[in-house]
Structure formats: C-alpha cells, structure tokens
Amino acid sequence: MPVTLSDIRFRYDAHGPYVLDGLDLTIPDGQLIALMGPSGSGKTTLLQIIGGLLRPTGGTADVTASRDETRWVFQTPTLLAHRSVRHNIDIALMGDGWDERSRGARVERMIRDMRLEGLADTDVNLLSGGQRQRVQIARALASEPPLVLADEPTGQLDHATTGVVLDAIRAAHRRGTTIVIVTHDPYVAARCERVVTLEDGRVSSDEPGGHARRGPA
C-alpha cells in the first residue's frame, strides 16, 4: 500500500484536543479517493500528514512516495509570479527525466486538458482565481507523479470547469497516480472511486464513490 496510516493521533498543542484520534486508513496504489467531513474533522490535517508536512503525535504513517515525489494542489494557487502559464507547467517537468521534445508535448497536452489554450503565454498574475487554479492543477499532474494531494481543488471553479478538471484528474488516475482530494462537494466525491468521511478525528464511513448532483462547495 502506498499509504498506510495506523492509530494516527495528532494535536497542534501538547495540552490541546486531538484533531485526529486513533485514525486508521489504507490507500491502495493508484486509487482516486475523496476525503469528506464537516469543518474541523481533520481532513486537511490528515492530508498534511500523508504529504509529510506534519508528523503525527502518535501512531505510524507509512507513505511510499517521498515528499519530493508528491505533488500538491492547495486551496490558494501557488504559482511562479510574472511567468507564463506554459512556464509554470513546464517547470514541473524540468530535471524529472523528460527530454525537451516530450516535455514540450506534455505541457501542451496539459494546457489543452485544462482548456487554457488561449492563455498559454499569459502572465499568471493576469489570470482569474479559477484560471490560476487550473494552472496549479495542470502543473501537479504534468509529471505523472506517484501521489497527488489536493485540498479543495475545485472550490473556486464553476460546475462546467469542475468537470474539465475532474476529467484530467481521472485521466491521471487511470495512468496510475494515487490521488487524494479533500472536498465538501458531493459532485466531486461522486467522480472518485472511494469516499472516506471523517468525523471527530476518525473515519466514520468508507464507501465506494457514486453518482451525485453537485451541492454547495
């Protein structure tokens, strides 16, 4: 298993309450999983433990992908300022074993997949929030990494654009990338193959994904 979490406990303060309290979770290789639950249930904290940004207070977290191999999609896009859309995606492939021709073709593919064709040479500082998010997602998926962790990746996107992004995410999943998405949106969860719900710092349900209408983000 690329992600195996056993009896995970976490609190931000030595005397504070546990955000995660005895959580167990395994994620098989190449799975597309949604993490859901009310605010404060520990979703983002769990994502950060999987990604190595936080160390658990107790329990064991075994993640086969290293921090260098893990790609992130944050709620607020983190891009190279005053650089083009194309450059921001291309940077993810530099030094990652891609030759120049393959790299160029991959960048153009991600631009098409994210419906950014007319913006490829635009400074990312001139883009809308939703467009910047699409660039961030394209960059995360471009190198076909083993693990992608996404924290509310579609929160700034409308329904149609969310569908475009999810198509690209599902394509990466079919190529073998393990993807974990924190979301409040049942439409997003329905497009995942597994939905894990957290409550009070533990897994309260673990079910296959399904079809649902989009609800409030």
Order of alpha helices (4+ residues) and beta strands (2+ residues): beta-beta-beta-alpha-beta-beta-alpha-alpha-alpha-beta-alpha-beta-alpha-beta-beta
